[in-house]
Amino acid sequence: MKIERMSRILPFRCEQVFDLAADIERYPDFLSGWISARILKREATVLHVEQVLGIGPLRIQFGSEAVLHRPERIDVTSSEPPFRHYHLRLLVTPYSAASCNLSATADLELGSRLMQHIADQILPASIDQAIAAFETRAHSLYAPQKPPIDGGGGLNSP
């Protein structure tokens, strides 16, 4: 199954969004379904990652390779079970001087017909949710913090 580009325009610099997407070990903190993501080995721009995803009561553990093309692209691939092949591409492209477009393309084939059927049903919505989660995370990390509003209990209050 191949899912073409789900995207969002984010009001942040490409480098910021790329860094957020490249911080794979933090995925369980903000991506639904990610139970763990651990970098086993780093080689220049290649990360070897062990991931565990949860779909309801199912737990899917697999190794993957993430190739970082800073600041525009991350390619994640795996051919370990349960996948015959798995390729996720995250693209970060400039939109304006202070914003970028984050998009994702996924292509995967599972070894089990039943698991493939389940994936075909949930993958499009899962990618949309992941892009939304990256946007929420970017806002929490990079949006300017507003000072608290003084509710009238300050020093100059009567």
Secondary structure, 3 states (H helix, E strand, C coil): CEEEEEEEEECCCHHHHHHHHHCHHHHHHHCCCEEEEEEEEEECCEEEEEEEEEECCEEEEEEEEEEEECCCEEEEEECCCCEEEEEEEEEEEEEECCEEEEEEEEEEEECCHHHHHHHHHHHHHHHHHHHHHHHHHHHHHHCCCCCCCCCCCCCCCC
